[in-house]
């Protein structure tokens, strides 16, 4: 009996100790829990209230409307239009794969689009929405809205996309916009550029004036639910729209020039105001439709553009480089005169060719021109005269005058991708080929061949600087810009060159100008057929113009090929000579200069000349420099 009581007491004591230990542990845990609750609910209440609010409220940037682009008369060249787009959010990428797979079943993504969307969702911060697809049709919108309960984080948004009313006509000047790349971000810290919906200028004016056209961001506070769907908008601050831009281009003249080029495979026309430097026309054919990039270009469309031998993506006016051919004789003539290697009365013989060692340098007129002065040599475009003039002047003097006329360097136009061409010199050849300059190089340079290349814009600049009497006029594409709250006012009328003199002898400039006048208006000129307009009527005196023909060699026809009767017309298209023509008018008071190149057009006077004549005549008749009353206010557009 005593044993039973003793064991019972031991078990009771053990139970009591265990109960005390368990109770103590429970008390400790309860104290820790109460302490933690006190810390969370009392001491850190403000912090967690803020975090909860941040989960509920999302602050999102609002992209402003992109600035509009107009021609000099107010006609729209780049505008914005509304488009429905599908947007999606994902909480730091969680559930992104499931969402993308479900969207793929509805919209039929390609692999590239799926990878892009998944990447954007994973990179998205603060529930910032990313673009699923833009430019949705009504059927696509309906399918997405019907399946919305199974697409957490997806919503339909009304956004804006770029629209180019003139399509290919203005594609090389205006360019296009695209998704922001890492290269675009270089040196820019604008938070707008982090938005998936943001578009960035990729070419042309869209690129060169990107910072002005982009505008400033607005912001919106929205309340979102647990799956990231917007419940309501709490606050909104509108951004500032990008600046509207007025270009110097005359759209009607641009269209006229493009239509004149249309019958040929590929070419370019540039028209400059010789006083102000305004670019009135900058046509390049063929072009491309920039709206393809706005809606999203397909891989097939992109490949077609890249593989096209006529290079539709290139702005030939500033990127195409060609031997200037006989149009360069303007430069050679001024170099020979300025160096005193010849004077205005110097007569040089032309027997039909000059011989240098065993090589014959032919004149285009096989029988030769006889003896000619510099003015007559420009009129007849005598090759032999300019072989000898270049030899006498020397490459160094030619290089000096060429620089004054705008060759061998990029202009101040500001469009991306402009080529400097190539103005060869002694140092250039030694550096590139480790060979000294030869006399034959001077012969070739004198007639714009050999190593010499230039862009149509450079040829227009040369012509403008000769036409205005020797002033350093610079090409200009921007007429005015203003924010949407301002008015685009017309620029002041400028009747005198505002640029410094090139310090060329006025007598020599006038001799060259007279030679160019005789090219068109005398019986011995290489383009005397252009005295008549397209209808065969003599051009009215107030519209008389001066010009210079040029034919740039692509393939040299050997002596043997000449004997075999091989001609330009018998060669494949890509081996035929380029046709060039430069001109200015009116001759009595020059205001406009024009440069034309027709790729593989064979003959400057016959192919490029009529285009230059028609475009210059149309420009002189419309005289866009004096139409300041046609400027319109852009604030309301």
Legacy VTK file of the C-alpha trace (Angstrom):
# vtk DataFile Version 3.0
C-alpha trace
ASCII
DATASET POLYDATA
POINTS 637 float
0.000 0.000 0.000
2.789 2.362 0.812
4.545 1.483 -2.420
1.503 2.334 -4.451
1.210 5.753 -2.823
4.890 6.462 -3.310
4.740 5.683 -7.069
1.605 7.673 -7.402
3.257 10.686 -5.858
6.224 10.404 -8.194
3.991 10.336 -11.247
2.045 13.327 -9.964
5.247 15.266 -9.357
6.503 14.454 -12.865
3.232 15.558 -14.397
3.345 18.795 -12.428
6.870 19.581 -13.576
6.005 18.875 -17.192
2.889 21.003 -16.964
4.921 23.864 -15.532
7.499 23.562 -18.316
4.837 23.418 -20.993
2.970 26.313 -19.437
6.166 28.335 -19.238
6.922 27.627 -22.893
3.393 28.607 -23.843
3.682 31.765 -21.804
7.007 32.580 -23.460
5.552 31.986 -26.922
2.491 34.049 -26.096
4.695 36.859 -24.771
6.770 36.761 -27.978
3.621 36.789 -30.099
2.139 39.687 -28.135
5.432 41.526 -28.378
5.610 40.973 -32.103
2.015 42.052 -32.576
2.748 45.157 -30.528
5.783 45.882 -32.692
3.871 45.391 -35.926
0.630 47.087 -34.952
1.916 49.897 -32.732
5.594 50.580 -33.219
5.740 49.956 -37.019
2.181 50.782 -37.936
3.197 53.665 -40.225
5.690 51.556 -42.173
3.285 48.723 -42.855
0.448 51.086 -43.623
2.688 52.594 -46.282
3.549 49.169 -47.712
-0.091 48.197 -47.789
-0.932 51.445 -49.547
1.808 50.844 -52.106
0.352 47.422 -52.857
-3.072 48.971 -53.284
-2.020 52.159 -55.108
0.174 52.103 -58.211
1.851 55.231 -59.621
2.278 55.016 -63.374
3.899 57.367 -65.855
1.781 58.715 -68.689
3.529 59.095 -72.060
2.684 62.492 -73.578
1.467 62.897 -77.167
4.404 62.992 -79.544
4.931 66.288 -81.340
3.546 66.607 -84.865
5.581 67.303 -88.008
4.409 69.540 -90.866
5.774 70.820 -94.146
6.426 74.540 -94.688
2.779 75.139 -95.683
1.268 73.303 -92.712
0.466 70.001 -94.397
0.849 67.061 -91.951
3.774 64.707 -92.387
3.721 62.826 -89.062
0.677 62.701 -86.774
-0.742 60.547 -83.971
-3.798 58.329 -84.202
-5.621 56.348 -81.526
-5.287 52.604 -81.374
-6.573 49.864 -79.089
-3.841 47.834 -77.470
-3.724 44.938 -75.038
-1.677 45.601 -71.891
-0.696 43.262 -69.083
0.845 43.417 -65.637
2.476 40.655 -63.635
3.608 40.754 -60.005
7.375 40.669 -60.604
6.871 38.023 -63.265
4.915 35.545 -61.094
2.365 33.819 -63.254
3.842 35.410 -66.386
4.276 32.118 -68.262
0.680 31.071 -67.645
-0.589 34.493 -68.770
1.531 34.439 -71.932
0.356 30.920 -72.825
-3.287 31.927 -72.426
-2.793 35.066 -74.488
-1.050 33.000 -77.159
-4.133 30.800 -77.479
-6.211 33.899 -78.241
-3.821 36.056 -80.299
-1.609 33.390 -81.912
1.817 34.809 -81.076
4.967 33.847 -82.867
7.894 32.539 -80.835
9.663 35.915 -81.001
6.595 37.751 -79.674
6.128 35.234 -76.861
9.759 35.575 -75.798
9.554 39.374 -75.942
6.348 39.533 -73.877
7.666 37.115 -71.261
10.880 39.124 -70.970
8.982 42.413 -70.602
6.688 41.002 -67.918
9.616 39.719 -65.879
11.416 43.046 -66.148
8.357 45.129 -65.283
8.556 47.012 -61.995
5.851 48.385 -59.726
3.143 46.615 -61.716
3.981 48.815 -64.698
1.944 47.473 -67.635
3.668 46.122 -70.724
2.386 45.980 -74.291
0.899 42.673 -75.391
-0.168 43.771 -78.868
-0.996 47.089 -80.496
-3.437 48.115 -83.240
-6.060 45.584 -82.210
-9.096 44.998 -84.391
-12.620 44.826 -82.966
-12.663 41.030 -83.165
-9.429 40.770 -81.167
-10.716 43.231 -78.563
-13.926 41.208 -78.205
-12.058 37.905 -77.749
-9.777 39.390 -75.099
-12.630 40.999 -73.152
-14.646 37.760 -73.273
-11.700 35.826 -71.797
-10.680 38.562 -69.350
-11.591 36.528 -66.189
-8.953 33.964 -67.207
-6.335 36.627 -67.980
-5.352 38.220 -64.654
-3.491 41.483 -65.151
-4.592 41.935 -68.795
-6.598 45.002 -69.842
-7.443 46.953 -73.010
-5.981 50.438 -73.276
-6.519 53.277 -75.738
-3.092 54.476 -76.810
-1.547 56.419 -79.662
0.531 55.254 -82.580
2.467 57.227 -85.172
0.882 57.729 -88.559
2.631 58.974 -91.711
0.010 60.247 -94.180
2.451 60.510 -97.098
3.924 57.028 -96.715
7.027 56.424 -98.882
7.088 59.995 -100.228
8.531 61.450 -97.013
9.960 58.273 -95.486
13.641 59.198 -95.801
13.185 62.680 -94.353
10.735 61.885 -91.545
12.026 58.413 -90.663
10.011 56.335 -88.212
9.742 55.382 -84.534
10.339 52.045 -82.832
10.857 50.402 -79.459
13.497 51.949 -77.230
16.800 50.063 -77.466
19.824 50.075 -75.183
21.615 52.226 -77.761
18.818 54.798 -77.580
19.214 55.047 -73.801
22.881 56.008 -74.096
23.326 59.332 -72.282
19.596 59.792 -71.605
18.019 59.457 -68.149
14.424 60.316 -69.047
12.162 57.875 -67.098
9.756 57.972 -70.030
12.146 55.805 -71.992
11.656 52.940 -69.531
7.986 52.598 -70.483
7.246 49.567 -72.658
4.747 51.641 -74.643
7.296 54.348 -75.437
8.518 54.816 -79.001
11.817 56.377 -80.019
12.859 58.043 -83.280
14.949 55.670 -85.368
15.672 57.585 -88.553
15.286 60.987 -90.143
13.717 63.920 -88.324
12.072 61.540 -85.851
15.581 60.683 -84.652
17.350 64.042 -85.009
14.591 65.902 -83.105
13.721 63.071 -80.700
14.277 65.103 -77.536
11.970 67.883 -78.780
9.257 65.600 -80.148
9.091 63.293 -77.098
7.589 65.751 -74.575
7.439 65.363 -70.784
5.781 62.578 -68.827
2.584 62.856 -66.848
1.552 60.529 -63.982
-1.558 58.715 -62.798
-2.323 57.078 -59.438
-4.567 54.030 -59.718
-5.972 51.593 -57.190
-5.363 47.966 -58.129
-6.728 44.693 -56.783
-4.797 41.567 -55.802
-4.265 40.474 -59.431
-3.113 43.885 -60.583
-6.311 44.934 -62.356
-7.143 48.639 -62.083
-10.074 49.303 -59.791
-10.227 53.073 -60.048
-8.144 56.134 -60.844
-7.178 58.245 -57.828
-5.228 61.144 -59.298
-3.844 62.292 -62.659
-1.238 64.839 -63.748
-1.085 65.431 -67.463
2.294 65.598 -69.176
3.501 68.134 -71.716
3.088 67.190 -75.351
6.160 67.181 -77.562
6.993 70.194 -79.687
5.355 70.542 -83.086
7.818 70.957 -85.929
7.626 72.846 -89.206
10.063 71.693 -91.897
11.416 73.657 -94.842
10.168 70.974 -97.259
7.411 71.946 -99.687
5.257 68.817 -99.847
3.707 69.634 -103.234
7.133 70.149 -104.793
8.420 67.013 -103.070
5.587 65.053 -104.642
6.253 66.627 -108.049
9.950 65.657 -107.899
9.153 62.088 -106.809
6.702 61.713 -109.694
9.373 62.855 -112.158
11.770 60.261 -110.731
9.164 57.503 -110.755
9.908 56.293 -114.295
13.460 55.392 -113.268
14.644 52.616 -110.968
16.459 54.733 -108.424
17.519 58.341 -107.961
17.412 61.551 -105.968
16.489 65.229 -106.330
17.544 68.012 -103.959
16.420 71.644 -104.172
17.966 74.364 -101.983
17.154 78.023 -101.449
20.519 79.598 -102.349
19.913 82.523 -99.971
18.596 80.878 -96.806
19.788 77.294 -97.308
16.255 75.952 -96.830
15.843 72.446 -98.225
12.754 72.738 -100.414
12.900 69.230 -101.900
14.787 66.109 -100.844
13.366 63.229 -102.848
14.890 59.753 -102.845
13.431 56.788 -104.704
12.444 54.143 -104.071
11.192 54.786 -100.567
9.559 52.592 -97.949
6.334 52.817 -95.991
7.178 53.970 -92.439
3.705 52.898 -91.318
4.994 49.310 -91.476
7.249 50.132 -88.533
4.456 51.952 -86.682
2.138 48.927 -86.802
4.973 46.416 -86.353
7.003 45.210 -89.320
7.135 41.491 -90.032
10.366 39.574 -90.581
9.395 38.986 -94.204
8.813 42.678 -94.857
12.125 43.557 -93.205
13.990 40.995 -95.260
12.417 42.303 -98.480
13.634 45.821 -97.684
17.171 44.640 -96.904
17.449 42.448 -99.993
16.145 45.041 -102.462
19.096 46.030 -104.731
17.694 49.548 -105.077
18.212 50.129 -101.325
14.834 51.639 -100.364
15.946 52.164 -96.753
18.742 54.528 -97.838
18.177 58.241 -98.205
20.161 58.617 -101.417
20.169 62.394 -101.093
22.526 62.224 -98.098
23.711 58.592 -97.992
24.182 57.797 -101.663
27.753 58.518 -102.787
28.577 58.740 -106.482
31.359 60.039 -108.689
30.085 63.546 -109.534
31.338 63.277 -113.106
31.371 66.439 -115.185
29.363 68.412 -112.608
32.655 68.543 -110.672
34.234 70.571 -113.490
32.732 73.608 -111.746
35.144 72.972 -108.872
38.090 72.258 -111.176
37.476 75.473 -113.122
37.445 77.600 -109.962
40.593 75.868 -108.651
42.476 76.471 -111.903
41.407 80.131 -112.000
42.048 80.827 -108.309
45.503 79.212 -108.493
46.391 81.384 -111.534
47.214 78.188 -113.416
44.938 79.593 -116.127
43.229 82.911 -116.664
39.804 83.570 -118.208
41.343 83.870 -121.649
43.602 80.813 -121.544
42.855 78.453 -124.446
43.702 74.784 -124.071
43.594 72.286 -126.957
41.332 69.236 -127.182
42.392 66.705 -129.849
39.946 64.108 -128.519
42.256 62.552 -125.952
45.370 63.171 -123.873
48.034 60.528 -123.563
49.799 59.795 -120.289
52.391 57.076 -120.783
50.616 54.223 -122.519
47.184 55.301 -121.296
44.776 57.419 -123.318
42.439 59.758 -121.409
39.545 60.280 -123.808
37.249 63.246 -124.213
33.589 62.383 -124.496
33.656 63.915 -128.013
35.889 61.522 -129.922
36.911 64.077 -132.550
37.822 66.687 -129.939
36.609 70.247 -129.319
39.619 72.110 -130.666
40.799 75.059 -128.563
38.549 76.293 -125.711
38.675 78.829 -122.897
37.359 77.919 -119.456
33.887 79.326 -120.112
33.611 77.449 -123.390
34.988 74.282 -121.784
32.217 74.370 -119.168
29.637 74.938 -121.892
30.903 72.023 -124.000
31.967 69.921 -120.968
35.339 69.269 -122.595
37.216 66.520 -120.745
40.641 67.276 -122.225
40.475 70.908 -121.054
39.821 69.812 -117.483
42.471 67.087 -117.536
45.025 69.773 -118.240
43.409 72.361 -115.938
43.548 69.869 -113.053
47.177 69.042 -113.788
48.097 72.732 -113.778
46.083 73.618 -110.673
47.326 70.632 -108.691
45.464 68.388 -106.297
46.171 70.627 -103.287
44.380 73.635 -104.796
41.490 71.513 -106.012
41.158 70.082 -102.501
41.086 73.606 -101.022
38.344 74.845 -103.366
36.366 71.612 -102.995
36.260 72.114 -99.210
34.888 75.627 -99.708
32.169 74.247 -101.968
31.133 71.643 -99.376
32.783 68.424 -100.562
34.446 65.859 -98.326
32.506 66.681 -95.168
29.104 66.269 -93.564
26.826 69.297 -93.829
25.018 70.989 -90.953
21.664 69.528 -91.993
21.511 67.322 -88.890
19.896 64.189 -90.342
21.474 60.963 -89.031
23.413 58.770 -91.424
24.697 61.504 -93.739
27.819 60.553 -95.678
30.793 62.853 -96.143
31.596 61.359 -99.538
35.276 61.322 -100.428
37.390 64.286 -101.499
40.754 62.635 -102.317
44.034 64.341 -101.486
47.710 63.483 -101.385
47.557 62.626 -97.696
44.373 60.560 -98.129
45.876 58.365 -100.858
49.161 57.921 -99.033
47.321 56.924 -95.865
44.863 54.574 -97.573
47.022 52.920 -100.227
50.572 53.867 -99.187
51.092 55.160 -102.738
51.971 58.755 -103.736
49.546 60.870 -105.742
49.994 60.430 -109.504
49.321 62.721 -112.441
46.696 60.314 -113.716
44.865 60.766 -110.402
44.703 64.507 -111.103
43.298 63.825 -114.583
40.535 61.679 -113.113
39.799 64.124 -110.305
39.531 67.015 -112.766
36.465 65.435 -114.358
34.951 64.103 -111.110
36.048 60.486 -111.479
38.622 58.243 -109.859
38.538 58.331 -106.074
36.133 61.278 -105.932
32.597 60.676 -104.576
29.846 63.033 -103.425
26.221 62.995 -102.323
23.380 64.740 -104.196
23.100 67.143 -101.237
26.767 68.109 -101.636
26.222 68.769 -105.337
23.263 70.986 -104.471
25.380 72.850 -101.900
28.139 73.419 -104.481
25.614 74.730 -106.986
23.954 76.993 -104.412
27.292 78.523 -103.329
28.217 79.292 -106.928
24.715 80.596 -107.727
24.607 83.031 -104.778
27.943 84.562 -105.753
30.213 82.620 -103.406
28.592 82.592 -99.963
28.845 79.734 -97.477
25.139 78.959 -97.321
24.365 75.914 -95.138
21.444 73.549 -95.777
18.637 73.827 -93.283
15.672 71.483 -92.763
14.021 72.958 -89.644
11.860 76.035 -90.188
10.251 76.352 -86.750
9.277 74.376 -83.649
6.988 75.139 -80.727
5.150 73.390 -77.923
1.457 72.715 -78.299
0.701 75.837 -76.250
2.645 78.058 -78.607
2.140 79.169 -82.166
4.402 78.224 -85.028
5.190 81.611 -86.492
6.655 82.085 -89.985
10.367 82.795 -90.118
11.592 86.243 -91.077
12.097 86.848 -94.776
15.808 86.683 -95.572
16.823 88.351 -98.791
20.604 88.390 -98.375
22.941 85.520 -97.562
23.549 85.427 -93.832
26.683 83.325 -94.247
30.280 84.439 -94.652
31.921 84.813 -98.038
33.938 81.910 -99.421
36.533 84.457 -100.514
36.387 83.444 -104.154
37.155 86.015 -106.837
33.738 87.336 -108.004
35.033 87.512 -111.579
35.840 83.804 -111.588
32.508 82.883 -110.008
30.703 84.888 -112.698
32.692 83.165 -115.466
31.639 79.765 -114.115
28.029 80.907 -113.799
28.064 82.205 -117.365
29.477 78.917 -118.597
26.634 77.112 -116.832
24.144 79.533 -118.362
25.509 78.717 -121.820
25.195 74.972 -121.117
21.427 75.423 -121.344
20.918 78.619 -123.305
23.486 78.496 -126.125
23.570 76.338 -129.227
26.865 74.702 -128.207
25.736 73.747 -124.696
25.519 70.091 -123.702
21.971 70.659 -122.438
20.724 73.209 -124.962
17.613 71.093 -125.543
16.504 72.155 -122.062
15.836 75.671 -123.330
12.459 74.188 -124.180
10.013 73.092 -121.518
8.326 69.681 -121.359
5.776 70.861 -123.953
8.411 71.987 -126.440
7.918 75.702 -125.800
10.755 78.148 -125.227
11.090 78.861 -121.501
9.994 82.357 -120.531
12.863 84.802 -119.841
12.053 85.220 -116.143
12.489 81.477 -115.653
15.693 80.965 -117.628
18.122 78.778 -115.726
21.736 77.602 -115.826
23.035 74.072 -115.448
25.792 71.522 -115.819
25.454 67.988 -117.095
27.376 65.032 -115.741
27.804 61.354 -116.530
29.573 59.328 -113.852
31.426 56.221 -114.974
30.497 52.969 -113.255
32.383 50.592 -115.545
35.300 51.713 -117.708
34.898 50.599 -121.318
38.281 49.414 -122.563
39.800 50.141 -125.988
38.993 46.607 -127.082
35.385 46.951 -125.945
35.121 50.236 -127.857
36.339 48.479 -130.979
33.787 45.730 -130.412
31.021 48.325 -130.370
30.007 47.852 -126.740
27.844 50.759 -125.620
26.221 51.822 -122.374
22.811 50.645 -123.516
24.184 47.141 -124.165
25.493 46.785 -120.597
23.432 45.363 -117.706
21.545 48.053 -115.794
23.823 47.946 -112.747
26.935 48.615 -114.893
25.608 51.630 -116.783
26.824 55.149 -116.018
24.993 57.375 -113.527
23.244 60.443 -114.972
23.666 63.766 -113.142
22.491 67.330 -113.589
22.891 70.450 -111.447
21.180 73.747 -112.140
20.107 77.079 -110.634
17.658 79.814 -111.526
16.541 82.321 -112.419
19.839 83.236 -114.074
19.295 86.978 -113.545
18.631 86.663 -109.807
19.371 83.108 -108.605
17.138 81.836 -105.814
17.058 78.038 -106.141
19.633 75.350 -106.844
18.817 71.794 -107.841
20.840 68.579 -108.069
19.579 65.397 -109.734
21.043 61.923 -109.968
19.474 58.995 -111.793
21.310 55.804 -110.928
22.530 54.063 -114.093
20.653 56.614 -116.207
23.569 56.678 -118.711
23.390 60.330 -119.906
23.142 63.412 -117.693
21.706 65.757 -120.295
19.175 63.286 -121.666
18.035 61.576 -118.438
18.725 63.748 -115.389
18.515 67.081 -117.246
14.770 67.059 -118.025
13.991 66.117 -114.414
16.114 68.991 -113.110
14.542 71.399 -115.588
10.981 70.468 -114.675
11.572 70.510 -110.918
13.442 73.827 -111.010
10.819 75.458 -113.236
8.031 74.289 -110.925
9.959 75.616 -107.910
10.577 79.012 -109.503
6.925 79.353 -110.489
5.656 78.472 -107.016
8.503 80.372 -105.327
7.998 78.891 -101.847
10.446 81.379 -100.267
7.907 84.180 -100.715
4.795 82.347 -99.573
5.035 83.424 -95.944
1.312 84.167 -95.889
0.661 80.406 -96.180
2.165 79.604 -92.786
-0.453 78.278 -90.394
-0.768 78.178 -86.627
-0.210 74.691 -85.291
-1.369 75.198 -81.683
-4.838 73.807 -82.367
-3.691 70.723 -84.293
LINES 1 638
637 0 1 2 3 4 5 6 7 8 9 10 11 12 13 14 15 16 17 18 19 20 21 22 23 24 25 26 27 28 29 30 31 32 33 34 35 36 37 38 39 40 41 42 43 44 45 46 47 48 49 50 51 52 53 54 55 56 57 58 59 60 61 62 63 64 65 66 67 68 69 70 71 72 73 74 75 76 77 78 79 80 81 82 83 84 85 86 87 88 89 90 91 92 93 94 95 96 97 98 99 100 101 102 103 104 105 106 107 108 109 110 111 112 113 114 115 116 117 118 119 120 121 122 123 124 125 126 127 128 129 130 131 132 133 134 135 136 137 138 139 140 141 142 143 144 145 146 147 148 149 150 151 152 153 154 155 156 157 158 159 160 161 162 163 164 165 166 167 168 169 170 171 172 173 174 175 176 177 178 179 180 181 182 183 184 185 186 187 188 189 190 191 192 193 194 195 196 197 198 199 200 201 202 203 204 205 206 207 208 209 210 211 212 213 214 215 216 217 218 219 220 221 222 223 224 225 226 227 228 229 230 231 232 233 234 235 236 237 238 239 240 241 242 243 244 245 246 247 248 249 250 251 252 253 254 255 256 257 258 259 260 261 262 263 264 265 266 267 268 269 270 271 272 273 274 275 276 277 278 279 280 281 282 283 284 285 286 287 288 289 290 291 292 293 294 295 296 297 298 299 300 301 302 303 304 305 306 307 308 309 310 311 312 313 314 315 316 317 318 319 320 321 322 323 324 325 326 327 328 329 330 331 332 333 334 335 336 337 338 339 340 341 342 343 344 345 346 347 348 349 350 351 352 353 354 355 356 357 358 359 360 361 362 363 364 365 366 367 368 369 370 371 372 373 374 375 376 377 378 379 380 381 382 383 384 385 386 387 388 389 390 391 392 393 394 395 396 397 398 399 400 401 402 403 404 405 406 407 408 409 410 411 412 413 414 415 416 417 418 419 420 421 422 423 424 425 426 427 428 429 430 431 432 433 434 435 436 437 438 439 440 441 442 443 444 445 446 447 448 449 450 451 452 453 454 455 456 457 458 459 460 461 462 463 464 465 466 467 468 469 470 471 472 473 474 475 476 477 478 479 480 481 482 483 484 485 486 487 488 489 490 491 492 493 494 495 496 497 498 499 500 501 502 503 504 505 506 507 508 509 510 511 512 513 514 515 516 517 518 519 520 521 522 523 524 525 526 527 528 529 530 531 532 533 534 535 536 537 538 539 540 541 542 543 544 545 546 547 548 549 550 551 552 553 554 555 556 557 558 559 560 561 562 563 564 565 566 567 568 569 570 571 572 573 574 575 576 577 578 579 580 581 582 583 584 585 586 587 588 589 590 591 592 593 594 595 596 597 598 599 600 601 602 603 604 605 606 607 608 609 610 611 612 613 614 615 616 617 618 619 620 621 622 623 624 625 626 627 628 629 630 631 632 633 634 635 636
